[in-house]
Amino acid sequence: MNIEEGFDKDEVERIVDTMKKKYREEGTQFEEVSGALKELRGIIAEDTYAKADITNKEDLESFNSKLAMQVGDFYLKMKGIITPLKNALKNFPLSNDLGYYLYSANMPYSANQYLALASAAGVIALLFGFISGLFLAILLSTSNTAVAAITPFLTAILTGMLVIFLVIDYPKQAAIQRGNACSVELPFALRHIATELKAGIGLYKTIQAVTSADYGVLSEEFARTVTEIEEGTDASVALKHMALRTQSRPLKSALNHMLRAMRVGGNLSHIMSEIADEVSDDLKTRISTFSQKMNFFAVIFIFACIVLPVAIMILGAVRNSPMGSTGNLFSSVPLSPEILLIFYCVIMPIVFIGLNYFVYLQQPKM
């Protein structure tokens, strides 16, 4: 993703300088806000690693999660050991767009800070994985000594790597979920915007009205745009930033149409109404398609989660009864009590979770 495309670097520098001047006039030391400002500039200019880092406990106070604060405190205590791991994670392809997705998900961390938390979480998971591996090795030591010897180390490495991957990938997934939440509310907000504009209210006042309305995450995104405008950013540039960070394709399209109308002229109220209708029709089509898929899926679900388990239970009961052990057809069915236990306690939960996950993936997302 080329996140620099369509943005004027000189304009970004001007915004940053304006904000610097504002904070200095208010008597605030610029260093207190330089991390966030440099992160904004870095996101647009593809420098995803701002200098803001976790250096003391005061840096943890801006985190909005108690768990993140505890992990950050662990990082400070073990900083000498964890820092090399954090620096190594910067070279991973998964970390390339981390700053962008943190910005998109509205998470209060710089890329450096988040990598520090991911590294600390990985080390904690590695320790727990090693302890769990020791208990597993004790169970295996009676049957296979060689496997038991490497089990703690293998479990620790796999657990640590898995946790680091999940933590680094979380901002992207959070940004996508945020975009989906925006898409759900978008038709109502666009009609709100169209009504306000048709009544002769200016664009900035209209955006403020959407901010104060109850459109969930979408109102939060417009609130971020209003904050940028109040800090000296031109309205068109602030809307470009919103289009940049959102993971909602309909919202991105609506903002691009809005910017085009602002640039070349046009009936913005009419355009917003048309986009609202298009988004609503698209959502109806997706819901209709989803319903048709679920009609067929219901048949599969009934067979896999109701008919099959009952059939296996009946066959197993017959196989393990006196009648099934007399050399007839049922005696050849491999359904011993151990196999039945594995089927109902392992295989069926996996099938059930897999089917539910399939439904989750098929749900209409804008």
C-alpha positions as CSV (number, residue, x, y, z in Angstrom):
1,M,0.0,0.0,0.0
2,N,1.4,3.3,-1.0
3,I,0.1,5.6,1.7
4,E,1.9,8.6,0.4
5,E,0.0,8.7,-2.9
6,G,-2.2,11.8,-3.4
7,F,-0.6,13.8,-0.5
8,D,1.4,17.0,-0.7
9,K,4.4,16.7,1.6
10,D,4.8,20.5,1.7
11,E,1.2,20.7,2.9
12,V,1.9,18.2,5.7
13,E,5.0,20.2,6.7
14,R,2.9,23.3,6.9
15,I,0.3,21.6,9.1
16,V,3.1,20.4,11.5
17,D,4.6,23.8,11.7
18,T,1.2,25.4,12.4
19,M,0.6,23.0,15.2
20,K,4.1,23.5,16.6
21,K,3.5,27.3,16.7
22,K,0.1,26.8,18.4
23,Y,1.5,24.7,21.2
24,R,4.5,27.0,21.8
25,E,2.1,30.0,22.0
26,E,0.1,28.1,24.7
27,G,3.3,27.7,26.7
28,T,3.6,23.9,26.0
29,Q,7.0,22.4,25.3
30,F,6.9,20.9,21.8
31,E,8.6,17.8,22.9
32,E,5.5,16.7,24.8
33,V,3.5,16.5,21.5
34,S,6.3,15.8,19.0
35,G,5.7,12.0,19.1
36,A,2.2,12.3,17.8
37,L,3.0,15.0,15.3
38,K,6.0,13.1,13.9
39,E,3.8,10.0,13.8
40,L,1.3,11.9,11.7
41,R,4.0,13.0,9.3
42,G,5.5,9.6,9.3
43,I,2.3,7.9,8.3
44,I,1.9,10.1,5.3
45,A,5.6,10.0,4.3
46,E,5.9,6.2,4.9
47,D,8.3,6.6,7.8
48,T,6.3,4.3,10.1
49,Y,8.7,4.4,13.1
50,A,8.4,7.6,15.1
51,K,10.9,8.3,17.8
52,A,8.3,8.0,20.5
53,D,9.2,5.0,22.7
54,I,8.6,3.6,26.1
55,T,11.3,5.2,28.2
56,N,9.6,5.6,31.6
57,K,6.4,4.9,33.5
58,E,5.0,8.3,32.4
59,D,4.9,7.1,28.8
60,L,2.5,4.3,29.9
61,E,-0.1,6.8,31.2
62,S,-1.4,7.6,27.7
63,F,-2.2,4.0,27.0
64,N,-6.0,3.3,27.3
65,S,-5.5,-0.4,28.3
66,K,-4.6,-1.7,31.7
67,L,-3.1,-4.8,30.1
68,A,-0.9,-2.7,27.8
69,M,0.3,-0.7,30.8
70,Q,1.3,-3.9,32.7
71,V,3.0,-5.3,29.6
72,G,4.8,-1.9,29.2
73,D,5.9,-2.0,32.8
74,F,7.4,-5.5,32.1
75,Y,9.2,-4.1,29.1
76,L,10.8,-1.3,31.2
77,K,12.0,-3.9,33.7
78,M,13.5,-6.2,31.0
79,K,14.4,-3.5,28.5
80,G,18.0,-4.6,28.0
81,I,16.9,-8.1,27.0
82,I,13.8,-7.2,25.0
83,T,15.2,-4.2,23.0
84,P,17.2,-6.4,20.5
85,L,14.0,-8.4,19.8
86,K,12.1,-5.2,19.2
87,N,14.7,-3.9,16.8
88,A,14.6,-7.3,15.0
89,L,10.9,-7.1,14.6
90,K,11.2,-3.8,12.7
91,N,12.7,-5.7,9.7
92,F,9.7,-8.1,9.5
93,P,7.4,-7.5,6.5
94,L,4.4,-7.7,8.9
95,S,5.7,-4.5,10.6
96,N,6.0,-2.4,7.5
97,D,2.6,-0.8,7.7
98,L,2.2,-1.0,11.5
99,G,2.2,2.8,12.0
100,Y,-0.5,3.2,9.4
101,Y,-2.8,0.6,10.9
102,L,-2.3,2.0,14.4
103,Y,-3.4,5.4,13.0
104,S,-6.3,3.8,11.1
105,A,-7.5,1.9,14.2
106,N,-7.1,5.0,16.4
107,M,-4.8,3.2,18.8
108,P,-2.8,5.6,21.1
109,Y,0.7,4.1,20.3
110,S,3.5,4.9,18.0
111,A,4.9,2.1,16.0
112,N,8.0,2.0,18.2
113,Q,5.9,1.7,21.4
114,Y,3.7,-1.0,19.9
115,L,6.6,-3.1,18.8
116,A,8.0,-2.8,22.4
117,L,4.7,-4.1,23.7
118,A,4.6,-6.9,21.1
119,S,8.2,-7.9,22.0
120,A,7.4,-7.9,25.8
121,A,4.2,-9.9,25.2
122,G,6.3,-12.4,23.1
123,V,8.8,-12.8,25.9
124,I,6.0,-13.4,28.5
125,A,4.4,-16.0,26.2
126,L,7.8,-17.6,25.7
127,L,8.2,-18.0,29.5
128,F,4.7,-19.5,29.9
129,G,5.2,-21.7,26.9
130,F,8.4,-23.0,28.5
131,I,6.7,-23.8,31.8
132,S,3.8,-25.6,30.0
133,G,6.4,-27.5,28.0
134,L,8.1,-28.7,31.1
135,F,4.8,-30.2,32.4
136,L,4.3,-31.8,29.0
137,A,7.8,-33.1,28.9
138,I,7.2,-34.9,32.3
139,L,4.3,-36.7,30.8
140,L,6.3,-37.7,27.7
141,S,9.5,-38.6,29.6
142,T,8.3,-42.2,30.3
143,S,7.8,-43.0,26.6
144,N,10.2,-40.8,24.6
145,T,13.1,-39.2,26.4
146,A,14.5,-37.4,23.3
147,V,11.2,-35.7,22.5
148,A,10.6,-34.8,26.1
149,A,14.0,-33.0,26.2
150,I,13.2,-30.6,23.3
151,T,9.5,-30.1,24.1
152,P,9.9,-27.2,26.6
153,F,12.1,-25.2,24.1
154,L,9.9,-26.0,21.1
155,T,6.7,-25.1,23.0
156,A,8.3,-21.8,24.2
157,I,9.5,-20.7,20.8
158,L,6.2,-21.6,19.1
159,T,4.1,-19.8,21.8
160,G,6.3,-16.7,21.7
161,M,6.2,-16.5,17.9
162,L,2.4,-17.0,17.8
163,V,1.7,-14.3,20.4
164,I,4.1,-11.8,18.6
165,F,2.3,-12.5,15.3
166,L,-1.1,-12.0,16.8
167,V,-0.2,-8.8,18.6
168,I,1.4,-7.2,15.5
169,D,-1.5,-8.2,13.3
170,Y,-4.1,-6.9,15.8
171,P,-4.0,-3.2,14.7
172,K,-4.8,-4.3,11.1
173,Q,-7.7,-6.4,12.2
174,A,-9.0,-3.6,14.5
175,A,-8.7,-1.1,11.7
176,I,-10.7,-3.4,9.4
177,Q,-13.4,-3.9,12.1
178,R,-13.5,-0.1,12.6
179,G,-14.0,0.3,8.8
180,N,-16.9,-2.2,8.8
181,A,-18.5,-0.4,11.7
182,C,-18.3,2.8,9.7
183,S,-19.9,1.2,6.7
184,V,-22.9,0.1,8.6
185,E,-23.7,3.6,9.8
186,L,-22.7,5.3,6.5
187,P,-26.0,5.4,4.6
188,F,-27.7,7.2,7.6
189,A,-24.8,9.6,8.0
190,L,-24.7,10.4,4.3
191,R,-28.4,11.2,4.3
192,H,-27.9,13.4,7.4
193,I,-25.1,15.2,5.5
194,A,-27.3,15.6,2.4
195,T,-30.1,17.1,4.5
196,E,-27.9,19.5,6.2
197,L,-26.3,20.7,3.0
198,K,-29.6,21.0,1.3
199,A,-30.7,23.3,4.1
200,G,-27.9,25.6,3.3
201,I,-25.6,24.7,6.2
202,G,-21.9,24.8,5.5
203,L,-19.7,21.7,5.2
204,Y,-17.8,22.3,8.4
205,K,-20.9,22.7,10.4
206,T,-22.4,19.6,8.8
207,I,-19.3,17.6,9.8
208,Q,-19.7,18.9,13.3
209,A,-23.3,17.8,13.3
210,V,-22.4,14.3,12.2
211,T,-19.7,14.2,15.0
212,S,-22.3,15.0,17.7
213,A,-24.8,12.6,16.3
214,D,-24.9,8.9,17.4
215,Y,-23.2,7.2,14.5
216,G,-20.8,5.2,16.6
217,V,-17.3,4.8,15.2
218,L,-18.2,6.9,12.2
219,S,-18.9,9.9,14.5
220,E,-15.5,9.2,16.1
221,E,-13.8,9.4,12.7
222,F,-15.5,12.7,11.8
223,A,-14.5,14.0,15.3
224,R,-10.8,13.2,14.5
225,T,-11.3,15.2,11.2
226,V,-12.9,18.1,13.1
227,T,-9.9,18.1,15.5
228,E,-7.5,18.3,12.6
229,I,-9.4,21.3,11.1
230,E,-9.4,23.1,14.5
231,E,-5.6,22.6,14.7
232,G,-5.1,24.4,11.4
233,T,-5.5,21.8,8.8
234,D,-7.4,22.7,5.6
235,A,-10.8,21.0,5.4
236,S,-10.0,19.2,2.2
237,V,-6.6,17.9,3.6
238,A,-8.3,16.7,6.8
239,L,-10.9,14.8,4.7
240,K,-8.0,13.3,2.6
241,H,-6.5,12.1,5.9
242,M,-9.8,10.5,6.8
243,A,-10.0,8.8,3.4
244,L,-6.4,7.6,3.9
245,R,-6.9,6.0,7.3
246,T,-10.4,4.4,6.8
247,Q,-10.7,0.8,5.8
248,S,-14.3,1.3,4.7
249,R,-14.4,1.3,0.9
250,P,-17.8,3.0,0.7
251,L,-16.7,5.7,3.1
252,K,-13.5,6.2,1.1
253,S,-15.5,6.5,-2.1
254,A,-17.9,9.0,-0.5
255,L,-15.0,11.2,0.8
256,N,-13.4,11.1,-2.7
257,H,-16.7,12.2,-4.3
258,M,-17.0,15.0,-1.7
259,L,-13.4,16.2,-2.3
260,R,-14.0,16.1,-6.1
261,A,-17.2,18.2,-5.7
262,M,-15.4,20.7,-3.5
263,R,-12.6,21.0,-6.1
264,V,-14.6,21.2,-9.4
265,G,-18.0,22.2,-8.1
266,G,-21.3,20.4,-8.1
267,N,-24.4,19.7,-6.0
268,L,-22.8,18.0,-3.0
269,S,-26.2,17.4,-1.4
270,H,-27.4,15.4,-4.4
271,I,-24.1,13.5,-4.6
272,M,-24.3,12.4,-1.0
273,S,-27.9,11.2,-1.5
274,E,-26.9,9.1,-4.5
275,I,-24.0,7.6,-2.7
276,A,-26.2,6.8,0.3
277,D,-28.6,5.0,-2.0
278,E,-25.8,3.1,-3.7
279,V,-24.4,2.0,-0.3
280,S,-27.8,0.9,0.9
281,D,-28.5,-1.1,-2.3
282,D,-25.1,-2.8,-2.0
283,L,-25.7,-3.8,1.6
284,K,-29.1,-5.2,0.6
285,T,-27.5,-7.3,-2.2
286,R,-24.9,-8.6,0.2
287,I,-27.5,-9.5,2.8
288,S,-29.6,-11.3,0.2
289,T,-26.6,-13.3,-1.1
290,F,-25.7,-14.2,2.5
291,S,-29.2,-15.5,3.2
292,Q,-29.1,-17.7,0.1
293,K,-25.8,-19.2,1.2
294,M,-27.1,-19.8,4.7
295,N,-30.1,-21.8,3.3
296,F,-27.6,-24.3,1.9
297,F,-25.3,-24.1,4.9
298,A,-28.2,-25.0,7.2
299,V,-28.4,-28.4,5.5
300,I,-24.7,-29.0,5.9
301,F,-24.8,-27.9,9.6
302,I,-27.7,-30.2,10.4
303,F,-25.9,-33.2,8.9
304,A,-22.4,-32.4,10.3
305,C,-23.5,-31.4,13.8
306,I,-26.7,-33.4,14.4
307,V,-27.2,-36.3,12.1
308,L,-23.5,-37.5,12.0
309,P,-22.9,-37.4,15.8
310,V,-26.2,-39.3,16.5
311,A,-25.3,-41.9,13.8
312,I,-21.8,-42.4,15.3
313,M,-23.3,-42.7,18.8
314,I,-25.7,-45.4,17.6
315,L,-23.0,-47.3,15.7
316,G,-20.7,-47.0,18.7
317,A,-23.3,-48.3,21.1
318,V,-24.1,-51.3,18.9
319,R,-20.3,-52.0,18.3
320,N,-19.5,-52.0,22.0
321,S,-22.6,-54.0,23.0
322,P,-22.5,-57.8,23.4
323,M,-24.3,-58.1,20.0
324,G,-21.4,-56.2,18.3
325,S,-18.7,-58.4,19.5
326,T,-20.0,-61.7,18.2
327,G,-18.2,-61.6,14.8
328,N,-21.1,-60.0,12.8
329,L,-20.9,-56.9,10.6
330,F,-20.8,-54.5,13.5
331,S,-17.7,-56.1,15.0
332,S,-15.6,-54.7,12.1
333,V,-16.6,-51.1,12.8
334,P,-13.6,-49.3,14.4
335,L,-15.5,-47.4,17.1
336,S,-13.9,-48.4,20.3
337,P,-14.6,-46.2,23.4
338,E,-11.2,-44.4,22.9
339,I,-12.1,-43.5,19.3
340,L,-15.5,-42.3,20.3
341,L,-13.9,-40.1,23.0
342,I,-11.6,-38.6,20.5
343,F,-14.4,-38.0,18.0
344,Y,-16.7,-36.2,20.5
345,C,-14.1,-34.3,22.5
346,V,-11.7,-33.4,19.7
347,I,-13.1,-33.8,16.2
348,M,-16.6,-32.5,16.8
349,P,-15.5,-29.3,18.6
350,I,-13.1,-28.6,15.7
351,V,-15.9,-29.1,13.1
352,F,-18.3,-27.0,15.1
353,I,-15.8,-24.1,15.5
354,G,-14.9,-24.4,11.8
355,L,-18.5,-24.1,10.7
356,N,-19.1,-21.1,12.9
357,Y,-16.0,-19.5,11.6
358,F,-17.1,-20.0,8.1
359,V,-20.4,-18.3,8.9
360,Y,-18.4,-15.4,10.4
361,L,-16.3,-15.0,7.2
362,Q,-19.4,-15.1,5.0
363,Q,-21.2,-12.3,6.9
364,P,-21.7,-9.3,4.7
365,K,-19.0,-6.7,5.2
366,M,-19.1,-3.4,3.4
